[in-house]
Amino acid sequence: MEHEAVARVRAEVASLHAELVRYGLVVWTGGNVSGRVPGADLFVIKPSGVSYDELAPENMIVCDLDGNVVPGTPGSDRSPSSDTAAHAYVYRNMPEVGGVVHTHSTYAVAWAGAG
C-alpha cells in the first residue's frame, strides 16, 4: 500500500509543477511543490535545479520527515530541492498539512517589497 501511495504523490507533485508554470507563479526553477505521503513519515519533492518541463513522477525525490533522501528510491541519485529542509520542518511540526507550495511569484514578491 505504501508503494502505491508514494506513486500517487509522485504523480501529483510532478503534475502540480506544470500548474506553477501555467499560472506564471515561477521563473526558471524558482519554486516547488511537495506532498506528504499519506500513512507514512515521508514526503515527495522535486529535484534541485531541474527545469519544470523535465519533471516526471520517476524523478521526484522521496524524503523522510527530517529531509533525508530515502536511498534506493527512484530519483535518489539527485539532490532534492534546496528548500527541502523548510518543507520537512512543516511536515514534522504540522501533521495536518498535506502539501507545501513555495514560489517567488511576481505578485507576492511585489507585495512583500511594498511592505
C-alpha positions, 0 to 999 in steps of 0.5 A, a space after each residue: 500500500 505504501 508503494 502505491 501511495 508514494 506513486 500517487 504523490 509522485 504523480 501529483 507533485 510532478 503534475 502540480 509543477 506544470 500548474 506553477 508554470 501555467 499560472 506564471 507563479 515561477 521563473 526558471 526553477 524558482 519554486 516547488 511543490 511537495 506532498 506528504 505521503 499519506 500513512 507514512 513519515 515521508 514526503 515527495 519533492 522535486 529535484 534541485 535545479 531541474 527545469 519544470 518541463 523535465 519533471 516526471 513522477 520517476 524523478 521526484 525525490 522521496 524524503 523522510 520527515 527530517 529531509 533525508 533522501 530515502 536511498 534506493 528510491 527512484 530519483 535518489 541519485 539527485 539532490 532534492 530541492 534546496 528548500 527541502 529542509 523548510 518543507 520537512 520542518 512543516 511536515 514534522 511540526 504540522 501533521 495536518 498539512 498535506 502539501 507545501 507550495 513555495 514560489 517567488 511569484 511576481 505578485 507576492 514578491 511585489 507585495 512583500 517589497 511594498 511592505 
